[in-house]
Amino acid sequence: MRKLLLHIGLPKTGTTLLQRDIFPLVNKKDGCRFTGKTCPGKWDGRGLWRNVHLYSALEQDDLAEVARREIAGTKEDYIIFSSEAFLNPFGFKGSSLQPTITPVFERLDRFFSLLPTAVEVTILVTIRHQAKWLESFHIECLKQGFVTNFSEQGFWQLLAERIEWAPAVLTYQKLARELHIRYNPSRIHIIPCEEIVESPKAAFEAIFDLFGVAGLDLPLRAPVVNVRRRARGRILLSGQDRKFMTRRILAQVVDSRLSWRDRSVRVAALLSPKRWQLATKGLKGYSESFKEGIMEQLYESNRLLSPGYVALNDLERFNYVRFPA
């Protein structure tokens, strides 16, 4: 292995699209391999760095030597590895959501400790407009069963109680600065997922060009993104989302670690006829109040993102930046 493209997230920024449909395209080219997660939760494919993921991103200490052997057994010169767990801010503990800052750089340091020193590493970070990211995060928390209040009130109250959480996770300029301190800044690239959705072919070509792989048969059509149906101001969950949400809530209902009160709340959520329809009015209302407060801070952070950090630098067009009137 001579070169490695390391995609570290964030989650909710098109990572599934990249892992499922785009990164595996390099397997068609001699001397190249994608060793990361191929679709949500799947690490059982041949040649994937499953133990590398478990050791570095999920901090399973006993797998260090197995992970090194996994890397040593990779014969291709060009490798792509992708796991949004590196920048996953969700911080789950037991059956309850604890939005805390995850040890991002500790996880990355563990990953780099596994690599031979001669490998040239390019780090790719995908980002998303912060207000949209939080909307998606809210929906994910509802699907996971960690938030049972189907209005926005319960979730945003949870964040309000930990006011330091959202800015710390979503201040992209701070993330870029910390990466710059630790790693070669010329090998760090930040790409807005909005660019990938709008101009997929150009975005994919730029991603593969980052570490010298060209000539791939890239898709011309726009990628399939997770567009949820809406009706009368509500987001309608798909059948797959419904099944997942039901399984998650049932698992918590029978979890003895939860109090009877918490479990009764989840039973009520499971029986609620509203559980398949998430109100968008509350989401939009939060987005507006979010912009009035935290977003002013984040707009400034986005403005300070250097063009050298952003491979496809068009943040103004995607409303990441707001200039004074």
Secondary structure, 3 states (H helix, E strand, C coil): CCEEEEECCCCCCCHHHHHHHHHHHHHHCCCEEECCCCCCCCCCCCCCCHHHHHHHCCCCHHHHHHHHHHHHCCCCCEEEEECHHHHCCCCEECCEECCCCCCHHHHHHHHHHCCCCCCEEEEEEEECCHHHHHHHHHHHHHHHCCCCCCCCHHHHHHHHCCCCHHHHHHCHHHHHHHHHHHCCHHHEEEEEHHHHHHCHHHHHHHHHHCCCCCCCCCCCCCCCCCCCEEECCEEECCHHHHHHHHHHHHHHHCCCCCCHHHHHHHHHHHHCHHHHEEEHHHHHHHHHHHHHCHHHHHHHHHHCCCCCCECCCCCCCCCCCCCCC
